[in-house]
Amino acid sequence: MREATRILVLNAGSSSVKYQLIEMLDGRRLAVGLVERIGESTGRLVHTPLNGERRESARVFADHAAALTAVAAELAADGVGLDSPELAAIGHRVVHGGKRFTAPTVVTDEVLTEIRRLVPVAPLHNPANITGIEVARALRPDLPQVAVFDTAFHSTVPEHAARYAIDTAVADEHRVRRYGFHGTSHQYVSRATARLLGKDPAEVNVIVLHLGNGASAAAVAGGVCVDTSMGLTPLEGLVMGTRSGDIDPGVVFHLHRVGGLSIDEIDDLLNRRSGLLGLCGENDMREVMRRAEDGDRAARLAFDAYVHRLRKYLGGYYAVLGRVDAIAFTAGVGENAAPVRAAACAGLTELGIEVDPELNSVRSGQARVISPEYSRVVVAVVPTDEELEIAQQAYTVVHQG
């Protein structure tokens, strides 16, 4: 029998499923795909096999079971189906693991029950993650299902940084604390940054800036996360595409008492109608930058607010770490928006932070340094690979077990 060296990574959202089949011996993507608009009148499946042509089909996917059944059929058509003896496990992205799940975990009935208990603190994400696990278990009940948690990498944040300064009994009863998110990305990028520097992760202090539509910062000391910008939920921290990030909690009370907004309306405002979108009506940083360059004042304000918050976290995490060896920009905005990187690091020469304009302007899918050679702090662009990180963690758990 051939050795089981492949991991199927599933990222189940409320109406979508992203997936990758990865050969762990060499990191090849044997297949990459997306099912979207699950439960709607017209869905879409896009599937790209290794060394094959992209296949796209429009059809109705009544639920996640139908979507994953279609994914299994696409994989089978390429000869790499779910019944393959080379499939070692299915790795699932789970957004919230609470305090209990601080490492990748093989899913059992008990584990699934605990993930359900965390739904109140991740109502937009954990239910979809649970559905993906349940469907995958039904399709391959004999195969290990491994949950990899967004919050796990941040479980090392010290108690004084993880605690909010509220009554501890109330906080403990309702599990209110800083959990952090984008953990698989921060973990992958912090290690990749150390490799770029030719050092062991244990030797490197790095500030990771994961800048996508959702955005977060993390302070990583010697491979260990010591602080992160997102908190109980992914709302806290940086200015994002549609989320406000840090805000005076009194704003919530004011909008409710004086503005007459309901709690649900305020939730919708802060999560879906704020950030760049709230400031200028556009949540795509590319469009924000284009409009700002054309003299649009609202777009310029949005860009400046975004960068201002980013710089506050850069300075704050510099103080937390004491010594910074590298700053790593990653995710969609971090990897592609040179003006954001330049503005975030501008005027920080006294901190040893500088960006070379020519290096910064280069577009590449590879990890690269964008600071001058003499810069005390290395500034780098490091593409994230959350799927590979999930696969590696799932593969390790299965083989250790």
Helices and strands as residue ranges (DSSP letters): E 6-12, E 16-23, E 28-36, E 43-49, E 55-59, H 64-77, E 87-94, E 105-106, H 109-117, G 119-121, H 126-139, E 145-149, G 152-156, H 159-162, H 168-173, H 183-196, G 201-203, E 205-211, E 215-221, E 224-228, H 250-257, H 263-272, H 275-280, H 285-293, H 297-321, E 326-330, H 331-336, H 338-345, G 349-351, H 357-361, E 368-369, E 378-381, H 386-400
